[in-house]
Each structure stands twice: as C-alpha cells, then as structure tokens.
C-alpha cells in the first residue's frame, strides 16, 4: 500500500511504491502536481520500491519538467536510493540525493 500525506507544498510518500500500486500512485501524483506547481516530494517513507515505482517517479519528474516545474524529490529512503543505484537512474532525476534523517 502507498500512502500520501500532505503538508503545505510537501507530499510525503510512504509504504510500497511497487507494481501493485503504481497506477494508483501515478494518478494521485499527477493530480497533486496539477494542483500545486510548487510541489515537493518527500521520499523518506518509501519502504519498498521496484522498477514500476521508479518509472512512476521518472514519469512524474518528466511531466513536471514539461510544465516548467522543478518538483524536487527529497529525503530519499534507503529503498529509493538502492533502486536508483541499481537502475543507474540517480542522474536522471537531477536532484541532490538526500538521505532521510532516520535512515
């Protein structure tokens, strides 16, 4: 299950960003991006992520760029860092890789 918690312009993702929840996550994240051009994603709560989850994050980043928006990803969880490293995608996001404080 993937959960979304909103605090001003920051959206905290937590739980599993996997193939089982990718469609739901893609739709919700697209809606959030449309509603808030200053959106920032906090990835500290992601406990599990697979290639489908990475594709959702990559799609969202590209969607934001096509709209001229920055959409920073912050506080990358160990699971997110691991999949970005395995897939050699860290540079594709253009964000500084920030590790969550409790990681």
DAZINOR-V939160 format. One record per residue. SS is DSSP state (helix for helix, strand for strand, loop for the rest). PHI is phi in whole degrees, 0 to 359 (* if undefined). Layout:
# DAZINOR-V939160
SS|PHI ; SS|PHI
This chain:
# DAZINOR-V939160
loop|* ; strand|247 ; strand|239 ; strand|235 ; strand|232 ; strand|261 ; strand|218 ; loop|52 ; loop|265 ; strand|256 ; strand|244 ; strand|271 ; strand|261 ; strand|216 ; strand|101 ; strand|252 ; strand|254 ; loop|235 ; loop|304 ; loop|290 ; loop|235 ; helix|297 ; helix|296 ; helix|298 ; helix|296 ; helix|300 ; helix|296 ; helix|296 ; helix|294 ; helix|298 ; helix|295 ; helix|297 ; helix|296 ; helix|296 ; helix|280 ; loop|218 ; loop|294 ; loop|262 ; loop|301 ; strand|227 ; strand|258 ; strand|262 ; strand|261 ; strand|294 ; strand|268 ; strand|287 ; strand|267 ; strand|214 ; strand|213 ; loop|238 ; helix|296 ; helix|295 ; helix|295 ; helix|297 ; helix|296 ; helix|298 ; helix|296 ; helix|294 ; helix|300 ; helix|296 ; helix|297 ; helix|294 ; helix|299 ; helix|299 ; helix|298 ; helix|295 ; loop|266 ; loop|77 ; loop|254 ; loop|281 ; loop|43 ; loop|289 ; strand|256 ; strand|231 ; loop|48 ; strand|299 ; loop|288 ; helix|304 ; helix|296 ; helix|293 ; helix|301 ; helix|296 ; helix|291 ; helix|296 ; helix|291 ; helix|299 ; loop|267 ; loop|55 ; loop|251 ; helix|306 ; helix|291 ; helix|292 ; helix|273 ; loop|73 ; loop|257 ; loop|290 ; loop|280 ; loop|253 ; strand|273 ; loop|300 ; loop|302 ; loop|268 ; loop|281
